[in-house]
């Protein structure tokens, strides 16, 4: 339900300008709103903070907009790190839309092979690899007031390096630099310990109920055959679009080819993985046209920082392809592994972002307890 935004817990007389600004642009209340006042107060008092907020809370697109009006950010920029280019573009476009602007004005974007920044830009959304290069080129991060590490639970080498360098810059060159680590599923105490036992804040999420159904794999069947079986079942039993998680683009391409002969003409099949062209990625995350349904076949790229409108069914293979470094060989190789419970919960939550949904898991219910927590 849409209703006017009410900024919570503003100190008296302080923040009247931000109150008016945020009340004007935040026309729909989100769960993160309940802690924005406390977040501002904490960052006014401390330079390091961890924020844990589940999917749907609104942290990615609201926290940076609130912080640009804080006194510590006067004359400085806020850098928002996203783990993937798709998530970075989506976050920048959503914040710019909230402000009634285009990307490149107050909210800018900097990813590999694309930069939309102007003299007006106060918030830069960047990928983790881009930030690592930025801080290596400018270790003091001159002109940056706050660095926000979003979806930090994904724990990439670039994110860990970026946080280490930011903490080093803060300790030796920029005592005023704010560092905020945000995640939907994070062991906040462990990350807080990395940051000298800094405070940890928690926000509630917003999610509609999601029914979980388990569809165990056939012992000798290929993954694509099992996914095809469950997708066809879900198409018959449920309404709305489907988001199916597979480990990699090879499985996605094979399953897409198999589905072409199994689905009706009013169903669109949309692959979604990191190596795709931007236009193809954008088509995948757009809602299905009126009278049509969509099956999005995605890697873990769709786990976080992304809402695909119309999806109310998730089908989770329980697998992900992740890089593993082999110190004996000095090489990094991709390995297919079981997802963690946190990642499985993230995927399940995609079905309840806009309405009640259903999640099919390709494993026995008892096997969930054996998954790694994070």
Buried (B, 14 or more C-beta within 10 A) or exposed (E): EEEEBEBEEBEEEEBEEBBEBBEEBBEEBBBBBBBBBBBBBBBEEEBBBBBBBBBBBBBBBBBBBBBBBBEBBEEBBBBBBBBBBBBBBBBBBBBBBBBEEEBBBBBBBBBEEEEBBEEEBBBBBBBBBBBBBBBEEEBEBEEBBBBBBBBBBBBBEBBBBBBEBBBEBBEEEBEEBBBBBBBBBBBBEEBBEBBEEBBBBEBEBBBBEBEBBBBEBEEEEBBBBBBBBBBEBBBEEBEBBBBBBBBBBEBBBBBBEBBEEEBEEEBBBBBBBEEBEEEEBBBBBBBBEEEBBBBBBBBBBBBBBBBBEBBBBBBBBBBBBBEEEEEEEEEEEEEEBBBBBBBBBBBBBBBBBBEEBBBBBBBEEEBBEEBEEE
